[in-house]
């Protein structure tokens, strides 16, 4: 299903081309590199080795994927608005309970932390995008 959704988003962004702010692309590149560095650290890579990585090359290699992600996000947000797709408090609560279990963090502590750092809004946005993507996917002809 993930591959089909990727193809769907690629087709949509190709059919409806639009410019995206460079700042959003750079933020997405930053986020992708941060996830990659965390993964390398989790695998035991020494911080000194990480400092020796060619970050200009790594950033350049992430550009096309980051651009595609930003365009997909913008499209999903616009479609969600047009279709009036929302995330209920119950859906958000279920996601938070799952996150608390996965992080082994008490739910109340997680909620406080996410409220303070803006994470609650990001989770709600991500859930809305996932819900929108699923709605689009379900409308595809079999």
N, C-alpha and C positions, 0 to 999 in steps of 0.2 A: 504494500500500500504506500509506503514512503516514497518509493521510486516513481510510482504513478503520480503522486502529489507533486513531486519535483518536476516531472514532465508537464503537469498541468500548469504550474506556476511559470515555468519557462515559456510555455505557449502563450500564457496570458501577457507576460511582460514583453514578449515579441510582438504580439498582436496590438498591444496598447503601450507603445513606447512613450516614456516620459523621463525628463531629467530629474535627478535626485541631488540634493545638496551634498557637496563634497564632504562637509563636516560629518554627515551621517555615515558616509562610506568609511571615513577615517575612524569614527567611533566603532564601527562594526569590525574593522581590521584590528583595532586595539583589543576588542573583546575576544576575537578569534585567537589572537596571539596570546592573550592572557590565559585562555583555556588551554592552549597548547603548552605553555610554560608550566602551568599547574600540573598537567599530565606528565610532563618530563620530570618535574620535581617529585611527583608521586612514584615515578618509576626509579627514582634514586639518582637522577642526574645532579651532579655537583653544581652549586650556584656559580662557581668560577667558570665552569664549562659553558654555562648558559650565557655568561657575559661575553664570551668569545663568538657567539652566534652572529651571523651576518643579518642583522635586523632589517637593513634596507632591502635585501633580497627576499627575506621572509615576508615583509610587508607587501612587496610587489607581487609575490606569489599568491597572496590572499585577496588581491584587489578584485578580480572577477567574481569570485565567490561572495565576497562582501557586498559588492554591487548588486548581485542577484538577490541576496538576502534582504537588503534594504528595499529593493523594488517589491519583493514579495510582501514584506511587512507593510509597505505603503498601500499596496493593492488590497491586502486583507483588511486593513483598517478602513479603507474606503468602502469596501463591500460590506463589512460589518455595519457601518453607519447606514448605508443604503437599505440593507436588509433588516435593520433594527435588531441585530444580534447582540444579546447582552449575556453577562455572567451573573447568575443569581448568588446571593450570599451563601446559600447552601452548597453550590458548586465550589465556591472559593473555600469554604470551610472544609469540604472534603479534600481539596488539594492541599490545604495547610496541614490537615491531619496526616496525610500521606508523607508530606515533607518532614513533619516532626518525627514520624516513625523512622524514616530513612536517615535522618541526621541524629537520631537518638536524643533529641532535644525536647524538653517539655513544651507542649503546645502553647501555653501562655507565654513562655519565654520567647519562643519563635515569633509569635504575633507581635510582641513588644519590639523585638529587634527589627522585624520587617517593616513595622509602622515607622520606626525611627529613621531607617535608611532608605525609605521609599520603595522597598521591595514588595510591599503589599500591592501597590498600584501596578508594578511590573508583572507580578504574577497574574493579576486580574487581566491585564492586557494580553499576556501570553495565552491564557485560557480562552479569551475571546477570539484570538487569532486561530487557535487550534479548532475551536468550535466552528468558526467560519470556514476553515479549510475542509473540515469534515462535511459541512453542508454542501460545499462546492463539489467535493468528491462524490457524495451520494447522488448528485444530479447528473453525473457523467453517464452517458449511455453504456449499457452493459456490453 
